[in-house]
Amino acid sequence: MKKITLAAASLGIAATTAQAGEIQRAPDVSQILYENGKTYLEFSASVVTPDVRASSSALGASGSGNMTARFQNYAVGFKQQINEKLTYAIVANQPYGANVDYARATGYPFAGSNAELDVFATTGYLKYQFDENFSAYGGLRVQGMKGNLNITFPIAYALNVDYDWQMGYVIGGAYERRDIALKVALTYESEIEHGFSDNTGTPFEVKTPQAVTLHVQSGIAAATLLFGSIRWQEWTEFQIAPQDFTPGAIALGRSDIWSYEIGVGRRFNENWSGALTLGYEEDQDDIVGNLSGKDGYVSYGVGVSYATESWELSTGIRYIALGDAVSQGINGNFTSNDAIAVGMKLGFRF
């Protein structure tokens, strides 16, 4: 079953979009601990092209144009089996981010506004294998966040903040039956609170949310794997609200968010495998921030993988139909929006 899981992983890479759970761009990455081989090294990259636009607002009939920019996401991971019981891994990635750029001269209230949020994280994991079925893992995450805002409405406002570095943690455990490629893993990721100052020097905080992810996979027939995940994130604790910006929060997280994915993988021969996935995030019927423009999604993905004994190359593409949304204050009407994500992963085993 191992080659099938590679195609499934490629779809996970192609799914690294800002559309899942507010500003999330990468899912739980702890499962690198279960990659085959004593030593494993992987590099991954994705390109996401969103099309998010409001057709009108309560303050005018003009549309916004596409308010989101194309972005890239990168990650590198390394796993080493120390002995029969202990395995460690290190992953560097970009778990969250935002790129918003409203076109100028459209007549839309937020025309010319832009924002960028960059988050970089490095996580170290250690796994202990109790027996052939049960294992537990945990680790520490060092995370940096920086950003800039340039708002044109309802008042002109600009803010730039440099990297703030903070620490969080990850804990989890798994049950496996290798004879049928069964694995059930549960991972908890702590919230991480970053501290910044506005233009007057007044402090404010931004929290990336705590999250719980359930991963499940199982062989269902010869050379066929069923896999999926359920992820909960506490976005009710997330907002960007510098105190000197009187209209209040720049980005809102009014509801906690559940994200779901299910897929099936198939090995075609000794080298080639493929997978299909379906993803879903419920529309929360929230009033969203004007730097968001989305509420929920449905995604459809396909991935292929070519593997040898020492390396594998996986690639995937995903189409995301974004849920309709109404934005804060001006009632911007965001409908019929979508995104396309393309990802690739190159892995080596030693």
C-alpha positions in Angstrom: 0.0 0.0 0.0 2.9 2.4 0.4 3.0 3.6 -3.2 -0.7 4.5 -3.0 -0.2 6.7 0.0 2.3 8.7 -2.0 -0.4 9.8 -4.5 -2.6 10.6 -1.6 0.1 12.8 -0.2 0.5 14.7 -3.4 -3.1 15.7 -3.2 -2.5 17.0 0.3 0.2 19.2 -1.1 -2.1 20.6 -3.8 -4.7 21.3 -1.1 -2.4 23.8 0.6 -4.6 26.8 0.0 -5.7 29.8 2.0 -9.3 28.7 1.5 -9.3 26.1 4.3 -10.1 27.5 7.7 -9.6 31.3 7.3 -5.9 31.8 6.6 -4.7 28.2 6.7 -2.3 27.2 4.0 -1.0 23.8 5.2 -2.7 21.0 7.2 -1.2 18.9 10.0 2.2 17.7 8.9 3.0 15.2 11.7 2.4 12.2 9.6 5.8 12.4 8.1 6.8 10.4 11.1 5.1 7.4 9.5 6.9 7.5 6.1 8.6 4.3 5.1 12.4 4.0 5.3 14.9 4.6 8.0 15.8 8.0 6.6 13.4 10.2 4.6 13.8 13.7 3.1 11.1 15.6 1.2 10.6 18.9 -0.6 7.3 20.2 -1.6 5.9 23.3 -3.4 2.5 24.5 -4.5 1.0 27.3 -6.5 -2.5 28.5 -5.8 -4.5 30.8 -8.1 -7.7 32.1 -6.4 -10.4 34.2 -8.0 -12.3 35.9 -5.2 -14.4 39.0 -6.1 -17.5 40.8 -4.9 -20.1 41.6 -7.5 -21.5 44.6 -5.5 -21.8 46.1 -2.1 -24.4 48.1 -0.1 -22.4 51.2 -0.7 -22.3 51.0 -4.4 -23.0 48.7 -7.4 -19.4 48.4 -8.5 -17.6 45.1 -8.4 -14.4 44.6 -6.5 -12.4 42.7 -9.2 -10.2 39.8 -8.0 -9.1 40.7 -4.5 -6.6 37.8 -4.0 -3.2 37.3 -5.5 -1.6 34.1 -6.7 0.8 32.7 -4.1 3.3 29.9 -3.7 3.8 27.7 -0.6 7.0 25.7 0.2 7.9 23.0 2.8 10.8 20.7 3.6 10.8 17.8 5.9 13.3 15.2 7.3 12.6 12.0 9.2 15.1 9.7 10.9 14.5 6.4 12.6 16.8 6.3 15.6 16.1 2.7 16.6 13.1 0.3 16.7 11.3 2.5 19.2 12.3 6.1 18.5 11.8 8.3 15.4 12.3 12.0 15.0 11.3 14.5 12.3 11.8 18.2 11.5 9.4 20.1 9.2 9.8 23.7 8.0 6.7 25.1 6.3 4.3 28.0 5.9 1.2 27.0 7.8 -0.8 30.3 7.4 -0.8 33.3 5.1 -2.8 35.9 3.3 -2.3 37.9 0.1 -5.1 40.5 -0.5 -4.9 43.2 -3.2 -8.0 45.0 -4.2 -7.8 46.5 -7.7 -7.6 50.3 -7.9 -10.2 52.6 -9.6 -13.0 50.0 -9.6 -15.4 52.1 -7.5 -15.6 49.4 -4.9 -15.3 50.8 -1.3 -12.1 48.9 -0.6 -10.4 49.7 -4.0 -6.7 50.0 -3.5 -6.6 48.2 -0.2 -4.0 45.4 0.3 -2.7 43.2 3.0 -0.1 40.5 3.4 0.4 38.0 6.2 3.4 35.7 6.3 3.8 32.8 8.8 6.9 30.5 8.9 7.1 27.5 11.3 9.7 24.9 12.2 8.4 21.8 14.1 10.5 19.1 15.7 8.7 15.8 16.4 9.6 12.7 18.4 7.7 9.4 18.1 7.8 6.4 20.4 6.6 3.0 19.1 5.1 1.0 22.0 4.6 -2.1 19.9 3.6 -2.9 16.3 0.2 -1.3 16.7 0.4 1.7 19.0 2.6 4.8 18.9 2.6 8.3 20.4 4.4 11.5 19.3 4.9 15.1 20.3 7.0 18.1 19.6 7.7 21.8 19.8 6.9 24.4 17.1 8.7 27.7 16.7 6.6 30.1 14.6 7.2 33.5 13.2 4.5 35.9 11.9 4.8 39.3 10.1 2.5 41.4 8.0 1.4 44.6 6.5 -1.9 46.4 6.0 -2.9 49.3 3.7 -6.6 50.1 4.1 -8.3 52.8 2.1 -11.8 52.6 3.6 -13.5 53.8 5.8 -10.3 55.7 6.7 -6.8 55.5 5.3 -4.7 53.2 7.5 -1.4 51.5 7.2 0.6 49.2 9.5 3.7 47.1 9.1 4.9 44.6 11.7 8.1 42.5 11.5 8.5 38.9 12.6 7.4 38.0 16.1 8.6 34.5 17.1 6.7 32.4 19.5 6.5 28.7 20.5 3.7 26.1 20.6 3.5 22.3 20.9 2.0 19.2 19.2 0.9 15.9 20.7 -0.7 12.9 19.2 -0.9 9.1 18.8 -1.8 6.4 16.3 -3.0 2.9 15.9 -1.8 0.8 13.0 -2.3 -2.5 11.3 0.3 -2.8 8.6 -1.2 -6.0 7.0 -4.2 -4.0 5.8 -2.5 -0.5 5.6 -4.7 0.7 8.5 -3.7 3.8 10.4 -5.8 6.0 12.7 -3.9 9.0 14.0 -5.1 11.9 16.2 -3.0 15.1 16.5 -3.5 18.2 18.7 -1.7 21.5 17.8 -1.7 24.2 20.4 -2.6 27.8 19.7 0.3 30.3 19.3 -0.1 33.9 20.4 1.9 36.6 18.7 2.4 40.0 20.1 2.7 43.2 18.0 2.3 47.0 18.5 0.2 49.4 16.4 1.4 52.8 15.1 1.0 54.4 18.6 3.0 51.6 20.3 -0.1 50.1 21.8 0.2 46.3 22.0 -2.2 43.8 20.4 -2.2 40.0 19.9 -2.9 37.7 17.0 -3.5 34.0 17.7 -3.1 31.2 15.3 -5.8 28.7 16.4 -5.5 25.4 18.3 -6.5 22.5 16.1 -7.3 18.8 16.3 -6.9 16.5 13.2 -8.0 12.9 12.8 -6.3 11.0 10.0 -7.7 7.6 8.8 -6.6 5.3 6.1 -7.2 1.6 5.3 -6.8 -0.8 2.5 -10.2 -1.8 1.1 -9.1 -4.1 -1.8 -6.0 -5.3 -3.5 -3.8 -2.2 -4.4 -6.6 0.2 -3.2 -6.6 2.6 -0.3 -9.3 4.6 1.3 -8.1 7.7 3.3 -9.5 10.8 4.8 -9.3 13.4 7.6 -11.4 15.6 9.9 -9.9 18.8 11.2 -11.2 21.2 13.8 -9.7 24.7 14.3 -10.7 27.3 16.9 -11.1 30.3 14.6 -13.3 32.1 17.2 -10.0 33.2 18.9 -8.5 34.7 15.7 -8.6 38.4 14.8 -6.2 41.1 13.7 -7.3 44.2 15.6 -4.7 47.0 16.0 -6.0 49.4 18.6 -5.4 52.6 16.5 -7.7 51.3 13.7 -11.0 52.5 15.0 -13.4 50.4 12.9 -12.1 47.3 14.7 -10.9 43.9 13.6 -9.3 43.6 10.2 -9.9 39.8 9.9 -12.6 37.9 11.7 -12.9 34.3 12.9 -16.5 34.2 14.2 -17.0 30.4 14.0 -14.8 27.4 14.8 -14.3 25.5 11.6 -14.5 21.8 10.7 -12.8 20.6 7.5 -13.3 17.2 5.9 -11.6 15.2 3.2 -12.1 11.7 1.8 -10.2 10.0 -1.0 -9.3 6.8 -2.7 -5.9 5.7 -4.0 -5.0 3.0 -6.5 -1.7 1.4 -7.4 -1.5 0.8 -11.1 1.8 -1.0 -11.2 5.2 -1.1 -9.4 5.9 2.5 -10.1 2.6 4.4 -10.8 -0.3 5.2 -8.5 -3.1 7.7 -8.4 -5.8 9.2 -6.2 -9.0 11.2 -6.1 -10.2 13.4 -3.3 -13.3 15.3 -2.2 -13.0 18.1 0.4 -15.7 20.0 2.3 -15.9 22.9 4.7 -19.3 24.0 5.9 -20.6 27.5 5.1 -20.9 29.1 8.6 -23.2 31.9 7.5 -20.9 34.4 9.2 -20.3 38.0 8.2 -16.7 37.8 7.0 -13.9 40.3 7.1 -13.4 42.5 4.0 -10.0 40.8 3.6 -11.6 37.4 3.4 -14.5 37.1 1.0 -15.2 33.4 1.5 -17.2 31.1 3.7 -16.7 27.3 3.3 -15.8 25.3 0.2 -16.1 22.1 -1.8 -13.0 20.8 -3.5 -12.2 18.1 -6.1 -8.6 16.8 -6.5 -6.6 14.3 -8.5 -3.0 13.2 -7.9 -0.5 10.9 -9.5 2.8 9.5 -8.1 5.9 7.8 -9.7 7.9 5.8 -7.1 11.1 3.8 -7.1 12.9 2.1 -4.1 14.9 5.3 -3.4 12.8 8.3 -4.5 9.3 9.3 -5.6 7.7 12.2 -7.4 4.1 13.1 -6.6 1.9 15.8 -8.1 -1.7 16.9 -7.7 -4.2 19.5 -8.8 -7.3 20.6 -6.9 -10.3 22.8 -7.9 -11.9 24.6 -5.0 -15.4 26.0 -5.3 -15.6 28.7 -2.6 -18.7 29.3 -0.5 -20.6 32.6 -1.0 -20.1 35.3 1.7 -21.2 38.7 2.8 -18.5 41.1 4.1 -18.5 43.2 7.2 -19.9 46.7 7.2 -20.4 47.3 3.5 -22.3 44.0 2.7 -20.0 43.1 -0.1 -21.6 40.2 -2.1 -19.0 37.5 -2.8 -20.5 34.8 -5.0 -19.3 32.1 -7.6 -15.7 32.3 -6.5 -13.1 29.6 -6.8 -9.4 28.6 -6.7 -7.1 26.2 -8.5 -4.1 24.7 -6.6 -1.3 22.7 -8.1 1.3 20.9 -5.9 4.4 18.7 -6.2 6.5 16.7 -3.8 9.9 15.1 -4.2 10.9 12.5 -1.6 14.1 10.5 -1.0 14.6 7.4 1.1 18.1 6.4 2.4 
